[in-house]
């Protein structure tokens, strides 16, 4: 895979972290995102990747996240939505 830019959400969970790690191993530059908290801080340190905290259930948080990434890192070419949760 040629180097590309990526955004991976839900990076604290096993699937999101594994995908981010694999993309990084393949040479992609990326930003990872999850809910704010200690688990995000620990995961970001382990992956050594730029990290943004956001609650993606909030529409304004999503638009703020996209604007921040575009401004600081350019538009991502790859989007991995691994964020999930319990509804209801």
GROMACS elastic network, one bead per residue, 0.5 to 0.9 nm:
[ bonds ]
;  ai    aj funct       b0    kb
    1     4     6  0.82052   500
    1    23     6  0.89857   500
    1    26     6  0.63240   500
    1    27     6  0.77202   500
    1    28     6  0.84334   500
    2    26     6  0.77033   500
    2    27     6  0.71422   500
    2    28     6  0.76525   500
    3    23     6  0.89337   500
    3    26     6  0.71486   500
    3    29     6  0.70362   500
    4    23     6  0.88781   500
    4    27     6  0.73436   500
    4    29     6  0.61448   500
    4    30     6  0.81620   500
    4    76     6  0.77888   500
    4    77     6  0.63681   500
    4    78     6  0.73458   500
    5    28     6  0.54845   500
    5    30     6  0.52740   500
    5    31     6  0.82020   500
    5    73     6  0.85011   500
    5    74     6  0.81746   500
    5    75     6  0.76114   500
    5    77     6  0.53631   500
    5    78     6  0.62693   500
    5    79     6  0.88927   500
    6    20     6  0.86324   500
    6    23     6  0.81228   500
    6    28     6  0.67340   500
    6    29     6  0.62719   500
    6    31     6  0.64518   500
    6    32     6  0.82428   500
    6    75     6  0.83819   500
    6    77     6  0.57611   500
    6    79     6  0.57479   500
    6    80     6  0.76447   500
    7    20     6  0.85745   500
    7    29     6  0.88549   500
    7    30     6  0.56159   500
    7    31     6  0.50796   500
    7    32     6  0.56892   500
    7    33     6  0.75272   500
    7    69     6  0.85899   500
    7    76     6  0.60681   500
    7    77     6  0.81617   500
    7    78     6  0.63162   500
    7    79     6  0.50229   500
    7    80     6  0.62379   500
    7    81     6  0.82576   500
    8    11     6  0.63757   500
    8    16     6  0.65951   500
    8    17     6  0.83971   500
    8    19     6  0.77761   500
    8    20     6  0.63567   500
    8    30     6  0.75046   500
    8    31     6  0.66271   500
    8    33     6  0.62388   500
    8    34     6  0.87270   500
    8    78     6  0.82433   500
    8    79     6  0.60928   500
    8    81     6  0.61729   500
    8    82     6  0.69369   500
    8    83     6  0.85327   500
    9    12     6  0.85390   500
    9    16     6  0.66402   500
    9    31     6  0.87025   500
    9    32     6  0.58454   500
    9    34     6  0.58022   500
    9    56     6  0.87782   500
    9    79     6  0.81412   500
    9    80     6  0.62464   500
    9    81     6  0.51286   500
    9    82     6  0.53181   500
    9    83     6  0.52650   500
   10    13     6  0.59393   500
   10    14     6  0.87143   500
   10    15     6  0.80401   500
   10    16     6  0.52736   500
   10    17     6  0.76860   500
   10    32     6  0.78411   500
   10    33     6  0.61670   500
   10    35     6  0.78914   500
   10    80     6  0.86540   500
   10    81     6  0.68692   500
   10    84     6  0.68894   500
   11    14     6  0.74103   500
   11    15     6  0.74349   500
   11    18     6  0.81234   500
   11    19     6  0.82940   500
   11    20     6  0.71466   500
   11    32     6  0.61878   500
   11    33     6  0.60821   500
   11    34     6  0.59138   500
   11    40     6  0.76399   500
   11    43     6  0.74703   500
   11    44     6  0.84891   500
   11    82     6  0.70602   500
   11    83     6  0.74175   500
   12    15     6  0.83965   500
   12    16     6  0.65616   500
   12    17     6  0.60279   500
   12    33     6  0.83335   500
   12    34     6  0.64981   500
   12    35     6  0.84261   500
   12    39     6  0.64286   500
   12    40     6  0.58752   500
   12    42     6  0.87190   500
   12    43     6  0.61181   500
   12    44     6  0.85515   500
   12    83     6  0.87582   500
   13    16     6  0.55371   500
   13    17     6  0.61277   500
   13    18     6  0.85217   500
   13    34     6  0.89896   500
   13    82     6  0.79321   500
   13    83     6  0.79927   500
   14    17     6  0.53298   500
   14    18     6  0.60341   500
   14    19     6  0.86029   500
   15    18     6  0.51488   500
   15    19     6  0.61393   500
   15    20     6  0.85749   500
   15    82     6  0.67908   500
   16    19     6  0.52181   500
   16    20     6  0.61147   500
   16    21     6  0.85310   500
   16    32     6  0.87889   500
   16    80     6  0.78268   500
   16    81     6  0.79961   500
   16    82     6  0.52326   500
   16    83     6  0.75426   500
   17    20     6  0.51192   500
   17    21     6  0.60376   500
   17    22     6  0.85750   500
   17    32     6  0.88443   500
   17    43     6  0.77016   500
   17    47     6  0.80360   500
   17    82     6  0.89917   500
   18    21     6  0.51016   500
   18    22     6  0.61583   500
   18    23     6  0.86122   500
   19    22     6  0.51091   500
   19    23     6  0.60948   500
   19    24     6  0.85062   500
   19    80     6  0.81311   500
   19    82     6  0.88823   500
   20    23     6  0.51604   500
   20    24     6  0.60971   500
   20    25     6  0.85558   500
   20    28     6  0.89830   500
   20    30     6  0.79553   500
   20    31     6  0.88887   500
   20    32     6  0.74787   500
   20    47     6  0.79979   500
   20    49     6  0.89886   500
   20    80     6  0.87244   500
   21    24     6  0.51304   500
   21    25     6  0.61548   500
   21    26     6  0.86593   500
   21    47     6  0.67477   500
   22    26     6  0.61973   500
   22    27     6  0.87494   500
   22    28     6  0.88799   500
   23    27     6  0.64304   500
   23    28     6  0.53934   500
   23    29     6  0.79579   500
   23    30     6  0.82470   500
   24    27     6  0.50918   500
   24    28     6  0.50816   500
   24    29     6  0.65503   500
   24    30     6  0.75228   500
   24    47     6  0.86441   500
   24    49     6  0.87159   500
   25    28     6  0.74410   500
   29    49     6  0.84955   500
   29    76     6  0.89533   500
   30    49     6  0.70097   500
   30    50     6  0.71019   500
   30    51     6  0.88693   500
   30    73     6  0.83581   500
   30    76     6  0.76683   500
   30    78     6  0.88782   500
   31    49     6  0.64540   500
   31    50     6  0.50392   500
   31    51     6  0.56003   500
   31    52     6  0.72310   500
   31    69     6  0.76378   500
   31    73     6  0.81477   500
   31    76     6  0.86601   500
   32    44     6  0.78496   500
   32    49     6  0.69966   500
   32    50     6  0.63990   500
   32    52     6  0.63318   500
   32    53     6  0.85141   500
   33    36     6  0.87870   500
   33    40     6  0.80168   500
   33    50     6  0.87349   500
   33    51     6  0.56595   500
   33    53     6  0.55237   500
   33    54     6  0.66629   500
   33    65     6  0.87752   500
   33    83     6  0.86502   500
   34    37     6  0.87038   500
   34    40     6  0.64286   500
   34    51     6  0.81615   500
   34    52     6  0.69999   500
   34    53     6  0.52846   500
   34    54     6  0.58590   500
   34    55     6  0.70803   500
   34    56     6  0.80839   500
   34    83     6  0.72102   500
   35    39     6  0.86953   500
   35    40     6  0.69589   500
   35    52     6  0.85345   500
   35    53     6  0.52502   500
   35    54     6  0.51919   500
   35    55     6  0.53557   500
   35    56     6  0.79579   500
   36    39     6  0.80095   500
   36    40     6  0.62625   500
   36    41     6  0.80205   500
   36    52     6  0.81557   500
   36    54     6  0.64304   500
   36    55     6  0.77118   500
   37    40     6  0.55328   500
   37    41     6  0.65250   500
   37    42     6  0.88917   500
   37    53     6  0.81227   500
   38    41     6  0.50391   500
   38    42     6  0.61390   500
   38    43     6  0.85319   500
   39    42     6  0.51203   500
   39    43     6  0.60329   500
   39    44     6  0.84625   500
   40    43     6  0.50761   500
   40    44     6  0.59461   500
   40    45     6  0.84814   500
   40    51     6  0.80240   500
   40    52     6  0.88267   500
   40    53     6  0.76596   500
   41    44     6  0.52135   500
   41    45     6  0.62302   500
   41    46     6  0.86977   500
   41    51     6  0.82674   500
   42    45     6  0.51917   500
   42    46     6  0.62373   500
   42    47     6  0.87058   500
   43    46     6  0.50579   500
   43    47     6  0.61246   500
   43    48     6  0.82864   500
   44    47     6  0.51553   500
   44    48     6  0.56302   500
   44    49     6  0.58146   500
   44    50     6  0.71263   500
   44    51     6  0.61726   500
   45    48     6  0.50007   500
   45    49     6  0.73262   500
   46    49     6  0.83327   500
   47    50     6  0.88864   500
   48    51     6  0.88691   500
   52    65     6  0.75791   500
   52    68     6  0.89956   500
   52    69     6  0.87980   500
   53    65     6  0.84403   500
   54    57     6  0.87488   500
   54    58     6  0.84427   500
   54    61     6  0.59551   500
   54    62     6  0.73878   500
   54    64     6  0.87642   500
   54    65     6  0.70541   500
   55    58     6  0.59148   500
   55    59     6  0.88039   500
   55    61     6  0.62125   500
   55    62     6  0.77044   500
   56    59     6  0.69004   500
   56    60     6  0.85813   500
   56    61     6  0.60934   500
   56    62     6  0.55991   500
   56    65     6  0.88720   500
   56    83     6  0.79865   500
   57    60     6  0.89723   500
   57    61     6  0.77875   500
   57    62     6  0.79253   500
   58    61     6  0.52398   500
   58    62     6  0.65816   500
   59    62     6  0.51897   500
   59    63     6  0.64832   500
   59    64     6  0.86587   500
   60    63     6  0.51994   500
   60    64     6  0.60230   500
   60    65     6  0.84604   500
   61    64     6  0.50474   500
   61    65     6  0.59803   500
   61    66     6  0.86148   500
   62    65     6  0.50737   500
   62    66     6  0.62433   500
   62    67     6  0.86112   500
   63    66     6  0.51958   500
   63    67     6  0.61265   500
   63    68     6  0.85422   500
   64    67     6  0.51409   500
   64    68     6  0.60488   500
   64    69     6  0.86092   500
   65    68     6  0.51565   500
   65    69     6  0.61846   500
   65    70     6  0.85757   500
   66    69     6  0.52525   500
   66    70     6  0.60911   500
   66    71     6  0.85007   500
   66    75     6  0.82370   500
   67    70     6  0.51968   500
   67    71     6  0.60364   500
   67    72     6  0.85468   500
   68    71     6  0.51623   500
   68    72     6  0.60180   500
   68    73     6  0.80412   500
   69    72     6  0.52426   500
   69    73     6  0.52710   500
   69    74     6  0.62693   500
   69    75     6  0.68267   500
   69    76     6  0.79893   500
   70    73     6  0.55710   500
   70    76     6  0.76672   500
   71    74     6  0.60709   500
   71    75     6  0.82132   500
   73    76     6  0.79534   500
   76    79     6  0.68409   500
   80    83     6  0.87023   500
   81    84     6  0.82930   500
